[in-house]
Amino acid sequence: MSAIYFISDIHLGLQDEKSEQLKLEKIERLFAIIKAEGRSLYMLGDILDYWMEFHHVIPKGFTRFFCLLSDLVRHNIEVVYVAGNHDFYLGRYFDDELGIKTTYGMHELLLDGRKFVIAHGDGLGKGDIGYKLFARFIRNRFNISLLSGIQPDLAIGIMKGLSQLSRAHKPVNIVFETDRLLNFAESLAAEKEFDYFVCGHNHVKGVMELSTGSSRYVNLGTWINGSSPYGVFNNGILQLREL
């Protein structure tokens, strides 16, 4: 049975040129594996460090990545993009031009007989009210239309600034924030049955069995520290791997 892949928190566009090229080379290697062995790719947020979409302009800086995504789709790989707190608002470019399904929030899936709950992780659980208000503001359609209607260089500069603001925001209780998604998964497992809760966001990679004993929490980690983690689900088991 073909494998299903998961990635998150690559933050393309964030780092220096050498680091960005290395990330793209690793993405190309991963996508080659997916084309050979996979059938689906779920991108669980913050793949881009920022994104601003216009009616007639495509921001530069991500062309190679978009070509790699398009090649996956041409090889009949299903690609789903769940927006993260740095993706802000994905618009229609990915759906209409690249054939990628974009979505927001948390979703429940049945994959090869296993129940999955997937999300980026931003805004879930208790606390961080400031970020939740910020996300509602930035994803408001009226505000997005204002940004997309102004001069592109200025709008992209504003979006980059908002991305830095999102990164600079620090919760008062760091320990609570680190455990917030795990705690959320625990509370969710007490309410409903699932096999895997898969997320990113806090950059803390790991797999943990939840207290129910039948569910697992999986955080995909991040690519910005030189590592390149990804999840692969095959034969009923989800594992974290590294390129």
C-alpha positions as CSV (number, residue, x, y, z in Angstrom):
1,M,0.0,0.0,0.0
2,S,1.4,3.4,-0.9
3,A,2.7,5.6,1.9
4,I,1.3,8.9,3.1
5,Y,3.7,11.7,4.1
6,F,3.6,14.7,6.5
7,I,5.8,17.8,6.8
8,S,5.5,21.1,8.6
9,D,7.4,24.2,9.7
10,I,10.0,24.4,6.9
11,H,9.7,28.3,6.9
12,L,10.9,28.8,3.4
13,G,12.1,32.4,2.9
14,L,13.2,32.9,6.5
15,Q,16.9,32.1,6.5
16,D,20.1,33.0,4.6
17,E,20.5,31.9,1.0
18,K,22.8,28.9,1.8
19,S,20.3,27.5,4.3
20,E,17.4,28.1,2.0
21,Q,19.1,26.3,-0.9
22,L,19.9,23.3,1.4
23,K,16.2,23.1,2.5
24,L,15.2,23.1,-1.2
25,E,17.6,20.4,-2.0
26,K,16.3,18.2,0.8
27,I,12.7,19.0,-0.3
28,E,13.6,17.8,-3.8
29,R,15.0,14.5,-2.3
30,L,11.9,14.0,-0.2
31,F,9.6,14.7,-3.1
32,A,11.5,12.1,-5.2
33,I,10.8,9.5,-2.5
34,I,7.2,10.5,-2.4
35,K,6.8,10.2,-6.2
36,A,8.3,6.7,-6.0
37,E,6.6,5.4,-2.9
38,G,3.8,7.6,-1.9
39,R,0.3,8.7,-2.8
40,S,-0.4,11.7,-0.6
41,L,1.5,14.6,1.1
42,Y,0.0,16.6,4.0
43,M,1.8,19.9,4.6
44,L,0.8,20.9,8.1
45,G,1.5,24.6,8.1
46,D,4.4,27.2,8.1
47,I,5.8,25.7,4.9
48,L,6.4,29.3,3.8
49,D,7.5,31.9,6.3
50,Y,5.1,34.4,4.7
51,W,2.7,34.6,1.8
52,M,1.0,37.5,0.1
53,E,-1.3,36.8,-2.8
54,F,-2.4,39.2,-5.5
55,H,-4.8,38.9,-8.5
56,H,-2.1,39.2,-11.2
57,V,1.3,39.0,-9.3
58,I,3.1,36.0,-7.8
59,P,5.8,37.0,-5.3
60,K,9.3,35.9,-6.2
61,G,11.4,33.7,-4.0
62,F,9.4,30.5,-4.0
63,T,9.5,29.5,-7.7
64,R,11.6,26.4,-7.3
65,F,9.4,25.1,-4.5
66,F,6.3,25.7,-6.5
67,C,7.8,23.8,-9.5
68,L,8.5,20.9,-7.2
69,L,5.0,20.9,-5.8
70,S,3.5,21.0,-9.3
71,D,5.7,18.1,-10.3
72,L,4.2,16.1,-7.4
73,V,0.7,16.8,-8.6
74,R,1.6,15.9,-12.2
75,H,2.7,12.5,-10.8
76,N,-0.8,12.0,-9.3
77,I,0.3,12.7,-5.7
78,E,-2.5,14.3,-3.6
79,V,-1.2,17.4,-1.9
80,V,-3.0,19.0,1.0
81,Y,-1.8,22.3,2.6
82,V,-3.1,23.1,6.1
83,A,-2.3,26.8,6.7
84,G,-0.2,27.7,9.7
85,N,0.3,30.9,11.6
86,H,3.0,32.1,9.1
87,D,1.0,31.1,6.1
88,F,-1.7,33.6,7.1
89,Y,-4.0,33.5,4.1
90,L,-3.3,31.1,1.2
91,G,-5.9,32.5,-1.3
92,R,-6.6,30.5,-4.5
93,Y,-3.2,30.3,-6.2
94,F,-2.3,26.9,-4.7
95,D,-5.7,25.4,-5.6
96,D,-6.2,26.9,-9.0
97,E,-2.7,27.0,-10.4
98,L,-0.9,24.1,-8.7
99,G,-3.8,21.7,-8.0
100,I,-3.2,21.7,-4.2
101,K,-6.0,21.6,-1.7
102,T,-5.7,24.4,0.9
103,T,-7.5,24.4,4.2
104,Y,-7.4,25.8,7.7
105,G,-7.9,24.6,11.2
106,M,-8.1,21.0,12.5
107,H,-9.4,18.0,10.5
108,E,-10.3,14.4,11.1
109,L,-9.3,11.9,8.5
110,L,-9.6,8.1,8.0
111,L,-6.5,6.9,6.3
112,D,-6.1,3.2,5.6
113,G,-8.3,2.3,8.5
114,R,-6.6,4.6,11.0
115,K,-8.3,7.7,12.5
116,F,-6.1,10.8,12.2
117,V,-6.6,14.3,13.6
118,I,-4.3,16.8,11.8
119,A,-3.6,20.5,12.4
120,H,-0.8,23.0,12.4
121,G,-1.4,23.6,16.0
122,D,-1.8,27.4,16.3
123,G,-4.8,28.5,18.3
124,L,-5.6,25.1,19.8
125,G,-6.1,24.6,23.5
126,K,-6.3,27.1,26.3
127,G,-4.4,30.3,26.5
128,D,-2.5,32.6,24.0
129,I,-5.5,34.8,23.5
130,G,-3.3,37.5,21.9
131,Y,-2.3,35.2,19.0
132,K,-5.9,34.0,18.5
133,L,-7.1,37.6,18.1
134,F,-4.1,38.3,15.8
135,A,-5.1,35.4,13.6
136,R,-8.7,36.5,13.4
137,F,-7.5,40.0,12.3
138,I,-5.0,38.9,9.7
139,R,-7.3,36.3,8.1
140,N,-10.2,38.7,7.9
141,R,-11.2,38.9,4.3
142,F,-11.6,42.7,4.4
143,N,-8.1,43.2,5.8
144,I,-6.7,40.7,3.2
145,S,-8.4,42.6,0.4
146,L,-6.9,45.9,1.6
147,L,-3.4,44.3,1.6
148,S,-3.8,42.7,-1.8
149,G,-5.0,46.0,-3.3
150,I,-2.0,48.1,-2.4
151,Q,1.4,48.2,-4.2
152,P,2.9,44.6,-4.1
153,D,6.3,45.5,-2.7
154,L,4.7,47.4,0.1
155,A,2.1,44.7,0.8
156,I,4.8,42.0,0.9
157,G,6.9,44.1,3.3
158,I,3.9,44.4,5.6
159,M,3.4,40.6,5.4
160,K,7.0,39.9,6.3
161,G,6.7,42.3,9.2
162,L,3.6,40.4,10.4
163,S,5.5,37.2,10.1
164,Q,8.3,38.5,12.3
165,L,5.7,39.8,14.8
166,S,4.2,36.3,15.0
167,R,7.6,34.8,15.6
168,A,8.5,37.5,18.2
169,H,5.4,36.9,20.2
170,K,6.4,34.9,23.2
171,P,3.9,33.3,25.7
172,V,4.3,34.2,29.3
173,N,4.6,30.6,30.4
174,I,7.1,28.8,28.1
175,V,6.6,25.4,29.7
176,F,2.9,25.7,29.3
177,E,3.3,26.6,25.6
178,T,5.6,23.7,25.0
179,D,3.1,21.3,26.5
180,R,0.0,23.0,25.2
181,L,-0.5,20.8,22.1
182,L,0.2,17.6,24.0
183,N,-2.3,18.7,26.6
184,F,-4.8,19.5,23.9
185,A,-4.3,16.1,22.4
186,E,-4.8,14.4,25.8
187,S,-8.1,16.3,26.3
188,L,-9.3,15.4,22.8
189,A,-8.5,11.8,23.3
190,A,-10.7,11.8,26.4
191,E,-13.6,13.0,24.1
192,K,-13.2,10.9,21.0
193,E,-11.3,8.0,19.6
194,F,-8.4,8.5,17.2
195,D,-5.1,6.8,16.5
196,Y,-2.9,9.8,15.7
197,F,-2.9,13.5,16.5
198,V,-0.4,15.0,14.1
199,C,0.8,18.6,14.3
200,G,3.7,21.0,14.1
201,H,3.9,24.7,15.3
202,N,6.0,24.5,18.5
203,H,9.0,22.9,16.7
204,V,9.3,20.2,19.4
205,K,9.6,17.0,17.4
206,G,8.4,13.8,19.0
207,V,6.0,10.9,19.3
208,M,4.2,10.2,22.6
209,E,1.6,7.7,23.6
210,L,-1.4,9.4,25.2
211,S,-2.9,8.3,28.5
212,T,-5.7,6.4,26.8
213,G,-3.1,3.9,25.5
214,S,-4.7,3.8,22.1
215,S,-3.8,7.2,20.7
216,R,-0.5,8.9,19.9
217,Y,0.6,12.5,19.7
218,V,3.0,13.2,16.8
219,N,4.8,16.6,16.4
220,L,6.7,16.9,13.1
221,G,9.3,19.3,14.3
222,T,11.0,22.0,12.2
223,W,13.5,22.4,9.4
224,I,15.0,25.7,10.5
225,N,17.7,24.2,12.7
226,G,19.4,22.2,10.0
227,S,17.4,19.0,10.5
228,S,14.8,17.8,8.0
229,P,12.1,15.6,9.7
230,Y,9.0,14.2,8.1
231,G,6.3,11.7,8.9
232,V,5.5,8.6,6.9
233,F,2.4,6.4,7.4
234,N,2.6,3.0,5.9
235,N,1.2,-0.4,6.8
236,G,-0.9,1.1,9.6
237,I,2.1,2.7,11.4
238,L,3.1,6.4,11.5
239,Q,6.9,7.0,12.0
240,L,9.1,10.1,12.1
241,R,12.1,10.0,9.8
242,E,14.9,12.3,8.9
243,L,16.5,13.0,5.5
